[in-house]
Amino acid sequence: MNRNRKHAYGRFSRLGREILPRSARSRLVLAAFAGLAAFSLVSCDLFTYKRPFPDEYYTSNFIAGRGLDQFSGADPASSIPLDGNGDYIIGTGTWDLAYRYDTDWDGFNYITRTLSPNPASFYGTADGLDPSSEVYLVEVKNLIQAGNFETDESAAWTATTSGSDTAAATWDTTIVQLFGSGNERLDIDKTCSLTYVTTAAAGFPGFSSTASYNLFFRYYSQVYSARYNVDGSSTYNSLNNTTAKAAVTYTINNGYASPPEITFSPINDVDATLYNFYADNFRVGRNGNMELRLYLTRTQTDPELESGTYSFSVWACPDPDSYDWQNPYLMDKFAVKMVAGTGTGYLASTTATYSGGSGWRKYTATLKPGALTFDDSTKLPVLGLVLDFNSTKPGSVLIAQPELRFYPDGL
């Protein structure tokens, strides 16, 4: 038998297996590589992340067309529609003020917003802030005049005395312990008192016996403690001696019909005195529903809202035309948050708090992952964007570029 005999379909190896011709082997290798390449392309496509939403959902500011210029908060109460029960229907799609929906709202604008003639870049720059962005001055109105003692207000104090014991309010511009160029020094003997009588701010229609207000003032007393009450109340509040400037917030829940009167006296009427007690910066603001807010239905954003996770931001900067010591005061703080609309359930959100500082800063509230859920067919508001001034002392701040952003993949 001829060991070198060629098989009709190729050659055999020593072990009896058929050996393909070189050309056939080349074609097989090429086919294998082609198959592997095709599989790689298919497998890469299988494992490549595909965005479930159009590109604009990943990059858009959903409220770019609903900035603070879209504002209905200055409209009269008569423009707010009523439902069948006589309750105001909360508006959507424009920035509004929560207190306008109170049944006892007196028509006064307790929060105002005014367009600045200058763009954001006039007040400074910051990464992410459009230099040409519109800027609004937002102010929580002070409901009383004066109270800053930059001029002599000693005549506004009423003293009660007993025998040889006296009380005196002195305008002090020599040793200014608090703010600006003047404050009021109180010197009060035992069993005596001094009462500061405030005056309503110009244009304010008057204090209501049903509304609530917050009274703010600053004091300093390094040696002596004191007590105070408001409008002759039998309840006294203690003011401890301190080595630093102290702030007081007093809430009058039941309202009153006239500007507040604040009475100061020694901590103990029997055997104590009060000397070199300094008071300054009396302010009064409305208490309750002090919110600038934007309620949105799912179709009032661009692009439209989807269930998921969002962030809401504003840029804020101290008002360069405000002061620590007189009207208009610098705003001390406000909160940025998101709330549920009537078309959705509970909404878990973080809160960001503005607290002064310098220059533009971004303040962002975020929803918990997947927090916003709603029925796609609902026509009710599903999300509220809120600037909360309920704990804010009267004052002003600059605000620019509200942003609502979506995170389809989570934060």
C-alpha positions in Angstrom: 0.0 0.0 0.0 1.4 3.4 -0.9 1.7 5.4 2.4 1.9 8.6 0.3 -1.3 8.0 -1.5 -3.5 11.2 -1.5 -7.1 10.9 -0.4 -9.6 12.3 -2.8 -10.6 14.9 -0.2 -7.2 15.7 1.3 -4.3 14.0 3.2 -4.4 11.8 6.2 -2.1 12.3 9.2 -0.2 9.5 10.8 -3.0 9.0 13.2 -5.5 8.5 10.4 -7.2 11.9 10.8 -7.9 13.9 7.7 -5.7 17.0 7.1 -7.4 19.8 5.2 -5.7 21.4 2.4 -4.0 24.8 3.3 -6.5 26.8 1.3 -9.5 25.1 3.1 -7.9 25.7 6.5 -7.4 29.4 5.7 -11.1 29.7 4.7 -12.1 28.1 8.0 -10.0 30.4 10.1 -11.4 33.5 8.3 -14.9 32.2 8.8 -14.2 31.7 12.5 -12.8 35.2 12.9 -15.8 36.6 11.0 -18.2 34.7 13.3 -16.3 35.9 16.4 -16.4 39.5 15.2 -20.1 39.3 14.5 -20.7 37.8 17.9 -18.6 40.5 19.5 -20.7 43.2 17.8 -23.9 41.5 18.9 -22.7 41.0 22.5 -21.4 44.6 22.8 -24.8 45.8 21.7 -26.4 43.5 24.3 -24.3 44.9 27.1 -24.3 48.6 26.0 -26.4 50.9 28.2 -29.4 52.4 26.4 -30.9 55.5 27.7 -34.6 55.0 28.5 -35.4 58.7 27.9 -34.6 61.2 25.1 -31.3 63.1 25.5 -33.1 66.3 26.7 -34.2 64.5 29.9 -30.5 64.2 30.9 -29.5 67.7 30.2 -32.5 70.1 30.5 -33.5 72.5 33.2 -37.1 71.5 33.2 -38.2 75.0 34.4 -36.0 77.1 32.2 -39.2 78.8 30.9 -40.8 79.2 34.3 -38.4 81.5 36.1 -39.3 84.1 38.7 -40.6 86.3 35.9 -43.6 83.9 35.8 -45.2 85.3 38.9 -48.8 85.7 40.0 -48.1 86.6 43.7 -48.8 90.3 43.1 -52.3 89.6 41.8 -55.2 90.6 44.0 -57.1 88.0 46.1 -60.2 88.5 43.9 -58.3 86.9 41.0 -57.9 83.5 42.7 -60.6 81.1 41.6 -62.8 79.4 44.2 -64.0 75.8 44.2 -67.5 74.6 45.1 -66.7 74.8 48.8 -65.6 78.4 48.7 -61.9 77.5 49.0 -59.2 79.1 46.8 -57.9 76.8 44.1 -54.2 76.7 44.2 -52.7 78.0 40.9 -50.0 76.1 39.0 -47.4 77.0 36.4 -46.4 80.3 38.0 -44.6 81.4 41.1 -47.0 82.3 43.8 -47.2 83.1 47.5 -48.7 80.7 50.0 -50.3 83.2 52.3 -52.5 84.6 49.5 -54.7 81.5 50.0 -55.4 82.2 53.7 -59.0 83.2 54.2 -58.0 86.2 56.3 -55.3 87.5 53.9 -55.5 91.3 54.0 -54.0 91.9 50.5 -50.6 93.1 51.7 -47.5 91.7 50.0 -45.5 90.3 52.9 -43.0 88.9 50.4 -42.0 90.9 47.3 -39.8 90.1 44.3 -38.4 92.8 42.1 -36.4 92.4 38.9 -32.9 93.8 39.1 -31.7 96.0 36.2 -28.5 94.1 36.3 -27.7 90.5 35.2 -26.1 87.9 37.5 -22.5 88.8 36.4 -22.9 92.3 37.9 -22.9 90.8 41.4 -20.2 88.2 40.8 -19.5 85.0 38.9 -19.8 81.3 39.8 -19.3 78.1 37.9 -22.7 76.9 36.5 -24.4 80.3 36.8 -25.3 81.9 33.5 -23.7 85.4 33.6 -26.7 86.8 31.8 -29.3 85.2 34.1 -32.0 87.5 35.4 -31.7 88.5 39.1 -34.6 89.1 41.4 -34.5 91.0 44.8 -36.7 88.9 47.1 -37.7 90.7 50.3 -39.5 89.7 53.5 -41.2 92.9 54.6 -40.5 94.5 58.0 -43.9 95.5 59.4 -42.7 98.2 61.7 -40.8 101.4 61.2 -37.5 102.4 63.0 -36.3 100.1 65.8 -32.8 100.2 64.5 -31.7 103.2 66.7 -29.6 104.8 64.0 -31.4 107.9 65.1 -32.6 108.9 68.6 -35.7 107.0 69.5 -35.5 107.5 73.2 -38.9 109.2 73.1 -40.5 106.0 71.9 -39.7 104.4 75.3 -42.2 104.6 78.2 -40.9 104.2 81.7 -42.7 103.0 84.8 -41.0 104.1 88.1 -41.6 103.4 91.8 -40.6 106.0 94.4 -36.9 106.8 94.1 -36.4 103.8 91.7 -36.1 105.0 88.1 -35.7 103.7 84.5 -34.1 105.4 81.6 -33.6 104.6 77.9 -30.6 106.4 76.4 -29.5 106.5 72.8 -25.9 105.4 72.8 -23.6 106.2 69.9 -20.4 106.2 71.9 -20.1 102.6 72.9 -22.1 100.7 70.3 -22.4 97.1 71.5 -24.7 95.9 68.7 -25.1 97.1 65.1 -24.6 100.3 63.1 -23.8 103.6 64.7 -26.3 103.5 67.5 -28.3 101.3 69.9 -30.5 101.8 72.9 -29.0 101.4 76.4 -31.5 100.5 79.2 -30.9 101.2 82.9 -33.7 100.0 85.1 -34.0 99.9 88.9 -35.8 97.1 90.7 -39.7 97.2 90.4 -39.4 99.5 87.3 -39.6 98.8 83.6 -39.2 100.3 80.1 -41.5 99.7 77.2 -40.6 100.2 73.6 -43.6 101.3 71.5 -43.3 100.3 67.8 -44.9 102.0 64.8 -46.5 100.2 61.9 -44.6 100.4 58.6 -45.8 102.8 55.9 -48.3 101.1 53.6 -49.0 98.2 55.9 -52.8 98.0 56.4 -52.5 97.2 60.1 -52.1 94.3 62.5 -54.8 91.7 62.6 -56.3 90.2 65.7 -56.5 86.8 63.9 -53.1 86.6 62.1 -49.8 85.6 63.7 -46.5 87.5 63.6 -42.9 87.0 64.6 -41.1 89.6 66.6 -37.3 89.8 66.3 -34.7 91.9 68.2 -31.0 91.8 69.2 -29.6 92.4 72.7 -26.4 92.4 74.6 -25.9 92.4 78.4 -22.7 91.1 79.7 -23.5 91.3 83.5 -27.2 91.4 84.0 -30.0 89.1 83.1 -33.4 90.6 82.1 -36.9 89.7 81.3 -39.4 90.9 78.7 -43.0 90.6 77.7 -45.1 91.6 74.7 -48.2 93.7 74.8 -48.6 93.6 78.6 -48.8 89.8 78.7 -48.5 88.2 82.2 -46.0 85.8 80.7 -42.4 87.0 81.0 -39.5 85.6 79.1 -35.9 85.5 80.4 -32.9 87.0 78.6 -29.7 85.7 80.1 -26.5 87.7 80.3 -24.1 86.8 77.6 -20.6 87.7 76.3 -21.9 87.8 72.7 -24.7 89.5 70.7 -27.9 87.5 71.1 -31.0 87.2 68.9 -34.6 86.8 70.1 -37.6 85.4 68.2 -41.0 85.7 69.8 -44.1 84.4 68.0 -47.5 86.0 68.7 -49.9 83.2 67.7 -53.2 84.9 68.4 -52.4 88.2 66.7 -53.0 91.7 68.0 -54.7 94.8 66.6 -51.8 97.3 67.0 -48.0 97.3 66.6 -46.3 95.3 69.4 -45.1 96.9 72.6 -42.1 95.2 74.3 -41.5 95.7 78.0 -38.1 95.1 79.7 -37.4 94.9 83.4 -34.9 93.3 85.8 -35.0 89.6 86.1 -36.3 89.8 89.7 -38.5 92.7 90.8 -37.6 92.4 94.4 -33.8 92.8 94.6 -32.3 93.0 91.2 -31.4 95.9 88.9 -30.7 96.1 85.2 -27.9 98.4 83.9 -26.1 98.6 80.6 -28.5 96.4 78.8 -28.4 97.1 75.0 -31.3 96.6 72.6 -31.3 97.0 68.8 -32.8 96.0 65.4 -36.5 95.4 66.3 -38.3 93.8 63.4 -41.7 92.2 62.9 -42.7 89.8 60.1 -45.7 87.7 59.3 -45.8 84.2 60.7 -47.2 81.3 58.7 -47.4 80.4 55.0 -44.4 82.5 54.2 -43.5 80.6 51.0 -42.7 81.6 47.5 -43.6 78.5 45.5 -44.2 77.0 42.1 -46.6 74.1 41.7 -46.4 72.0 38.6 -48.6 69.6 36.7 -46.7 66.9 34.7 -47.2 68.9 31.5 -46.0 72.2 32.7 -42.3 71.5 32.4 -40.2 71.1 29.3 -39.7 68.2 28.8 -42.7 66.8 30.6 -42.3 65.4 34.1 -41.8 61.6 34.6 -41.8 59.6 37.8 -38.3 59.5 39.3 -35.7 61.5 41.1 -35.2 65.3 40.8 -33.2 68.2 42.2 -34.4 71.7 42.7 -31.9 74.6 42.9 -31.6 78.3 43.1 -28.6 80.6 43.2 -28.6 83.2 46.0 -26.4 86.2 46.8 -26.5 88.8 49.6 -28.2 92.0 48.6 -25.4 94.6 48.4 -27.9 97.4 49.1 -29.0 95.8 52.4 -27.6 96.2 55.9 -27.0 94.5 59.3 -28.2 97.6 61.1 -31.2 99.1 59.4 -33.9 98.6 56.7 -33.6 97.1 54.3 -31.9 94.4 56.4 -29.8 91.6 55.0 -31.8 88.3 54.9 -30.4 85.9 57.4 -31.7 82.6 56.0 -34.3 80.8 53.9 -34.9 77.1 52.9 -35.0 75.4 49.5 -37.2 72.3 49.3 -39.7 70.3 47.3 -43.1 69.2 48.4 -45.8 66.8 47.0 -48.7 68.1 44.9 -52.2 66.9 45.2 -51.6 64.5 42.3 -48.9 62.5 44.2 -48.3 61.1 47.6 -45.7 61.7 50.3 -42.5 63.1 48.9 -39.2 62.5 50.7 -36.8 65.4 50.0 -33.7 67.0 51.4 -33.6 70.7 52.3 -30.9 73.3 51.5 -30.6 76.4 53.7 -29.2 79.8 52.6 -27.4 81.4 55.6 -25.7 84.4 54.2 -22.0 84.4 53.2 -20.6 86.2 50.2 -21.1 85.9 46.4 -23.3 83.6 44.4 -23.9 80.1 45.8 -26.1 77.3 44.6 -28.6 75.8 47.0 -30.0 72.4 46.0 -32.8 70.2 47.4 -33.0 66.6 46.2 -35.6 63.9 46.2 -34.9 60.5 47.6 -34.3 57.9 44.8 -37.5 57.3 42.9 -39.5 59.5 45.3 -41.8 61.2 42.8 -44.5 58.9 41.5 -47.8 59.7 39.9 -50.4 58.5 37.5 -49.5 59.6 34.0 -53.1 60.6 33.4 -53.4 63.0 36.3 -54.1 66.7 35.6 -53.4 67.7 39.2 -50.2 69.3 40.4 -47.6 66.6 41.2 -44.6 68.6 42.4 -44.1 71.9 44.4 -40.9 73.8 44.4 -40.6 76.0 47.5 -38.6 78.9 48.9 -39.5 78.8 52.6 -39.3 82.1 54.5 -41.2 81.0 57.6 -38.2 81.2 59.9 -36.7 84.3 58.1 -36.2 87.7 59.7 -37.4 90.6 57.6 -34.7 91.3 55.0 -33.7 90.9 51.3 -31.6 88.6 49.2 -30.8 88.2 45.5 -32.0 85.1 43.7 -31.3 83.8 40.2 -31.6 80.8 37.9 -34.1 78.4 39.4 -33.4 74.9 38.1 -35.3 71.6 38.1 -33.3 68.6 36.9 -34.1 64.9 36.3 -31.9 61.9 37.2 -33.1 58.9 35.2 -30.3 56.8 36.6 -30.6 58.1 40.2 -28.2 60.5 42.0 
